[in-house]
Amino acid sequence: MKIKEIFATRIQEKIEPVVKVGDMDNDSKIANELGSYVITPSIERFLDRFFDHYTDTFYQNTDEIGVWIAGYFGSGKSYLAKIIALLAENRIVDSISAVERFATRIDNNSPYGPGLSRHLSTLKNVNTDIYAFNINTLADSIHSHLAKLLLSYYYHTKGYSSNIIYAHVIERELDKRGKITELHQTIEEISGESWEDIRTNPTFYRKSFYEAACKIAPEAFTQIEDVEAALKTAVEGQAINVQTLVEILLEDLQTQEERLGKRTRIMFVLDEMGQWIGDNGDKIYQ
């Protein structure tokens, strides 16, 4: 017998020294991470407990919507968080769902195996959108409160500009009217620049932004001053807060559920939260 034959996984596979929660673009890498994850009895218990609570939300309301993963440096917190995200999303990786890939690793003879398998089997009945990232990598993460950071990242995934006020006041409203692509194309035409260049520094192109908004939505903005007034009102009213975040997410969830005809959930997976909070525990509640 060779040493490699006593292991459940292929030990000749390359093992990444660091697993990044937000690294979700490489299917081959993700398939390897799912297939190589070692499910200890403790991990099986943690996963069973998590998905027991998570799948309960499919059928009843709850205010228990947050989970904190704690552990020493290098203990695998990010890896576990990424596995949870991939399973909850039940992402298709190289034509095979994450749950299918992971199910073969579960020990159904353990106390938690059958329950975990049962919970995972229900995930296909719900559409879960995952937003996973290292919170310290976001722009202005040191000085911004949590709700603003989450909303800013959420808007970024939708292709909106990096200016959260522009995104909130102009882009989101036009997106709801089905005009977001037209808005971005019009800004490109007026400015002569690509949207990818504009969205990283929208304030520099604000004149083009305002003109495009007036052109695309004259019923809301008859002149540039109307756009400026709407933005000023949003800033003065401190529109970006926890209540705003929740209202936007719930509204989008309802819209998506109606479109898909199935339950929908949003899951934020935030890596390095402890480092972001530092000595200021109030940051997470602001």
Backbone torsions as a table, in degrees:
resi	resn	phi	psi	omega
1	MET	NA	138.8	177.1
2	LYS	-96.3	155.1	-177.3
3	ILE	-56.4	-40.9	-176.8
4	LYS	-63.1	-21.2	-176.9
5	GLU	-77.5	-11.9	-179.2
6	ILE	-91.5	-4.5	-179.8
7	PHE	-98.0	147.4	-179.9
8	ALA	-75.9	-24.4	179.3
9	THR	-115.4	164.4	-178.9
10	ARG	-75.0	109.5	-175.8
11	ILE	-74.3	-13.8	178.2
12	GLN	-80.0	-7.5	176.0
13	GLU	-67.2	144.2	177.3
14	LYS	-70.5	130.3	179.1
15	ILE	-107.0	120.1	178.7
16	GLU	-68.4	133.0	-179.5
17	PRO	-67.4	-26.0	-179.5
18	VAL	-134.3	129.5	175.7
19	VAL	-100.3	123.2	-177.8
20	LYS	-100.9	124.3	-178.4
21	VAL	-57.7	-40.9	-175.3
22	GLY	-82.9	-2.9	-179.3
23	ASP	-83.9	89.6	-172.8
24	MET	-120.5	12.6	-172.4
25	ASP	-95.0	-22.2	-174.8
26	ASN	-98.4	103.1	-177.0
27	ASP	-61.8	-39.2	-179.2
28	SER	-62.9	-41.7	179.3
29	LYS	-66.8	-41.1	179.5
30	ILE	-65.6	-41.6	178.1
31	ALA	-60.3	-39.8	178.9
32	ASN	-67.3	-39.7	179.8
33	GLU	-66.5	-38.9	177.0
34	LEU	-67.2	-41.7	-176.6
35	GLY	-75.9	-23.3	-176.8
36	SER	-96.5	-8.0	-175.4
37	TYR	-65.8	127.1	-178.7
38	VAL	-89.1	117.0	-176.7
39	ILE	-96.0	96.9	176.1
40	THR	-78.5	166.3	176.6
41	PRO	-55.4	-37.7	179.3
42	SER	-67.2	-43.3	178.9
43	ILE	-62.4	-41.9	179.4
44	GLU	-61.1	-39.8	178.5
45	ARG	-66.4	-43.3	179.5
46	PHE	-62.6	-45.4	-179.4
47	LEU	-64.9	-40.6	178.7
48	ASP	-61.8	-43.0	-179.7
49	ARG	-66.2	-43.5	-179.2
50	PHE	-62.1	-52.6	-175.1
51	PHE	-73.5	-19.7	171.5
52	ASP	-64.0	-47.3	178.4
53	HIS	-69.4	-41.3	-175.9
54	TYR	-65.3	-46.1	-178.8
55	THR	-70.0	-23.0	174.5
56	ASP	-61.2	-31.8	-178.9
57	THR	-69.0	-13.5	178.2
58	PHE	-70.3	-22.2	-171.2
59	TYR	-122.5	-12.9	179.9
60	GLN	-150.8	152.7	-179.8
61	ASN	-74.5	150.4	178.4
62	THR	-155.4	153.8	174.2
63	ASP	-104.8	7.7	177.3
64	GLU	-92.3	85.1	-170.3
65	ILE	-116.8	7.4	-177.7
66	GLY	-128.9	144.8	177.8
67	VAL	-132.2	134.6	178.2
68	TRP	-111.8	124.7	177.8
69	ILE	-100.6	116.3	-176.8
70	ALA	-113.9	149.0	178.4
71	GLY	173.5	166.1	179.5
72	TYR	-69.8	163.7	176.8
73	PHE	-58.6	128.9	178.8
74	GLY	81.8	9.2	-177.1
75	SER	-83.5	-8.5	176.9
76	GLY	103.3	21.9	-179.3
77	LYS	-61.3	-47.3	-178.5
78	SER	-64.8	-39.5	-179.8
79	TYR	-63.1	-46.4	178.8
80	LEU	-62.0	-43.7	179.8
81	ALA	-61.4	-39.7	-179.6
82	LYS	-68.9	-39.4	177.4
83	ILE	-62.4	-43.7	178.1
84	ILE	-59.5	-44.4	-179.4
85	ALA	-62.9	-45.3	-178.6
86	LEU	-64.9	-38.8	179.4
87	LEU	-70.5	-43.3	-179.5
88	ALA	-61.8	-41.0	178.2
89	GLU	-73.2	-24.0	-174.2
90	ASN	50.1	48.9	-176.1
91	ARG	-64.2	142.7	175.1
92	ILE	-84.5	119.4	-178.2
93	VAL	-120.5	112.0	-177.1
94	ASP	52.0	50.1	174.5
95	SER	72.6	4.9	178.6
96	ILE	-125.9	133.1	-178.6
97	SER	-69.2	153.9	179.8
98	ALA	-60.1	-38.9	179.9
99	VAL	-63.3	-42.7	178.3
100	GLU	-62.1	-43.3	179.9
101	ARG	-62.6	-39.6	-174.3
102	PHE	-80.1	-30.5	-174.1
103	ALA	-58.1	-33.0	-178.2
104	THR	-68.7	-14.7	-178.1
105	ARG	-92.1	-10.9	-176.1
106	ILE	-80.4	134.0	177.4
107	ASP	-89.6	100.1	-177.4
108	ASN	-73.5	-3.7	174.6
109	ASN	-89.4	-7.4	177.9
110	SER	-82.7	164.2	-179.0
111	PRO	-61.2	-27.2	-174.1
112	TYR	-105.0	-9.8	-176.1
113	GLY	-58.9	-53.7	-178.4
114	PRO	-60.3	-40.7	179.8
115	GLY	-66.0	-43.2	178.9
116	LEU	-62.8	-43.6	178.7
117	SER	-61.2	-39.5	179.9
118	ARG	-65.7	-43.9	179.7
119	HIS	-63.0	-44.2	-178.1
120	LEU	-64.3	-32.0	-178.2
121	SER	-67.4	-19.7	-179.5
122	THR	-86.9	-11.0	-174.9
123	LEU	-65.6	-25.9	-179.7
124	LYS	-68.4	-15.3	-178.7
125	ASN	-84.0	-6.9	-176.5
126	VAL	-130.5	139.1	174.6
127	ASN	-90.6	118.2	179.5
128	THR	-115.0	119.8	176.3
129	ASP	-92.4	125.0	-176.3
130	ILE	-103.2	133.6	173.8
131	TYR	-124.5	96.7	-173.7
132	ALA	-115.2	130.7	-178.4
133	PHE	-167.8	162.2	173.2
134	ASN	-84.2	115.4	-172.5
135	ILE	-63.5	-25.3	-179.4
136	ASN	-73.6	-14.4	-178.8
137	THR	-85.8	-9.3	-178.8
138	LEU	-76.0	146.2	-179.9
139	ALA	-60.7	135.3	177.7
140	ASP	58.7	30.7	-177.9
141	SER	-67.2	-26.3	-177.9
142	ILE	-68.1	-39.0	-172.6
143	HIS	-101.1	-13.0	-177.0
144	SER	-90.6	149.5	176.7
145	HIS	-80.6	166.2	-170.3
146	LEU	-62.2	-44.7	-177.7
147	ALA	-59.9	-41.2	-180.0
148	LYS	-66.0	-40.6	179.5
149	LEU	-64.3	-43.8	-179.9
150	LEU	-64.8	-43.2	-179.8
151	LEU	-67.3	-39.1	178.9
152	SER	-61.8	-43.6	179.1
153	TYR	-67.8	-39.3	179.0
154	TYR	-60.4	-45.1	178.2
155	TYR	-65.6	-37.5	-179.8
156	HIS	-60.3	-41.3	-179.4
157	THR	-66.6	-20.4	177.8
158	LYS	-86.0	-3.6	179.3
159	GLY	88.8	10.7	179.5
160	TYR	-74.5	172.4	-179.7
161	SER	-72.8	166.1	-178.5
162	SER	-77.5	-11.8	176.6
163	ASN	-84.1	109.0	-172.4
164	ILE	-65.4	-28.3	178.6
165	ILE	-71.7	-43.2	175.5
166	TYR	-60.1	-46.0	-178.1
167	ALA	-60.9	-41.4	-175.4
168	HIS	-74.1	-45.2	-173.2
169	VAL	-83.3	-40.4	-173.7
170	ILE	-102.5	-59.5	-171.1
171	GLU	-66.5	-44.1	-178.8
172	ARG	-61.9	-43.8	-177.7
173	GLU	-65.4	-39.5	178.9
174	LEU	-74.0	-29.2	175.5
175	ASP	-64.2	-40.6	178.9
176	LYS	-63.6	-23.7	178.8
177	ARG	-95.1	5.0	179.4
178	GLY	75.1	24.3	-174.6
179	LYS	-117.3	13.1	-174.1
180	ILE	-66.5	-41.7	179.3
181	THR	-64.0	-41.6	178.5
182	GLU	-63.0	-39.0	178.8
183	LEU	-61.8	-50.9	-178.0
184	HIS	-63.1	-38.1	178.7
185	GLN	-66.5	-38.3	-180.0
186	THR	-68.1	-39.1	176.4
187	ILE	-61.6	-40.8	177.3
188	GLU	-60.5	-44.7	-178.1
189	GLU	-64.0	-41.4	-177.5
190	ILE	-71.2	-42.0	-175.5
191	SER	-85.8	-25.8	-176.4
192	GLY	79.4	12.3	179.8
193	GLU	-119.1	162.5	178.7
194	SER	-78.3	152.8	-179.6
195	TRP	-62.0	-36.3	-179.5
196	GLU	-61.3	-34.8	176.6
197	ASP	-75.9	-38.2	-177.2
198	ILE	-68.5	-41.8	-172.1
199	ARG	-65.7	-22.4	178.8
200	THR	-80.7	-19.2	179.4
201	ASN	-143.9	59.7	-173.9
202	PRO	-64.2	-27.3	-178.8
203	THR	-63.2	-35.5	178.7
204	PHE	-64.3	-31.4	-178.6
205	TYR	-103.7	27.1	-173.3
206	ARG	-61.5	-34.4	179.7
207	LYS	-62.0	-44.0	177.9
208	SER	-65.2	-38.2	179.3
209	PHE	-61.4	-48.9	-177.8
210	TYR	-64.2	-44.1	-178.7
211	GLU	-63.5	-40.5	179.9
212	ALA	-66.0	-40.4	179.3
213	ALA	-61.8	-40.9	178.6
214	CYS	-66.3	-36.7	-178.3
215	LYS	-72.2	-39.9	-175.8
216	ILE	-82.0	-33.4	-176.9
217	ALA	-130.4	66.6	-178.5
218	PRO	-65.2	-21.6	178.1
219	GLU	-70.5	-21.8	179.0
220	ALA	-102.7	-36.2	-176.9
221	PHE	-129.7	100.4	-179.1
222	THR	-80.4	-23.6	179.4
223	GLN	-152.1	166.5	-176.6
224	ILE	-57.7	-34.9	-179.7
225	GLU	-61.2	-29.4	178.1
226	ASP	-66.8	-38.9	178.3
227	VAL	-65.8	-46.4	180.0
228	GLU	-60.8	-39.1	-180.0
229	ALA	-66.5	-40.7	179.6
230	ALA	-64.8	-41.7	178.6
231	LEU	-66.0	-41.2	-179.9
232	LYS	-64.2	-41.2	178.7
233	THR	-62.1	-40.4	180.0
234	ALA	-64.3	-42.1	-180.0
235	VAL	-66.8	-47.4	-177.9
236	GLU	-66.8	-31.8	-178.8
237	GLY	-84.8	1.5	-179.1
238	GLN	49.5	54.9	-173.7
239	ALA	-66.8	-22.7	-176.3
240	ILE	-91.6	97.2	179.5
241	ASN	-147.7	-176.1	-176.9
242	VAL	-59.6	-44.4	-179.1
243	GLN	-61.1	-42.2	178.0
244	THR	-61.0	-46.6	-179.9
245	LEU	-57.4	-49.3	-178.0
246	VAL	-63.1	-44.4	-179.3
247	GLU	-61.7	-42.4	-179.7
248	ILE	-65.4	-45.6	-178.9
249	LEU	-64.2	-42.0	179.9
250	LEU	-65.6	-40.2	178.4
251	GLU	-63.8	-43.2	179.5
252	ASP	-68.2	-36.6	177.4
253	LEU	-62.6	-43.6	179.6
254	GLN	-62.9	-42.8	178.5
255	THR	-61.9	-42.5	-178.2
256	GLN	-70.6	-37.2	177.5
257	GLU	-62.6	-39.9	178.3
258	GLU	-66.2	-36.8	-179.0
259	ARG	-72.9	-41.3	-176.3
260	LEU	-87.1	-23.6	-177.4
261	GLY	72.4	27.7	178.2
262	LYS	-151.6	160.6	178.7
263	ARG	-58.8	145.0	-178.9
264	THR	-134.2	141.3	178.1
265	ARG	-132.1	155.8	173.6
266	ILE	-118.5	131.0	179.0
267	MET	-126.5	121.4	172.9
268	PHE	-94.9	128.7	176.6
269	VAL	-116.5	105.9	-172.5
270	LEU	-105.4	116.2	178.7
271	ASP	-91.6	150.3	178.6
272	GLU	61.9	34.8	177.1
273	MET	-63.0	-40.8	-179.5
274	GLY	-60.2	-41.6	178.4
275	GLN	-66.4	-38.8	179.8
276	TRP	-65.9	-42.2	-179.4
277	ILE	-67.4	-41.7	179.8
278	GLY	61.5	-128.4	-179.9
279	ASP	-94.5	2.1	-176.7
280	ASN	-108.9	87.1	-178.5
281	GLY	-64.2	-18.9	-178.4
282	ASP	-73.8	-15.3	-176.3
283	LYS	-60.0	-33.8	-176.1
284	ILE	-74.3	-18.2	-177.3
285	TYR	-100.3	-8.2	-175.2
286	GLN	-75.1	NA	NA
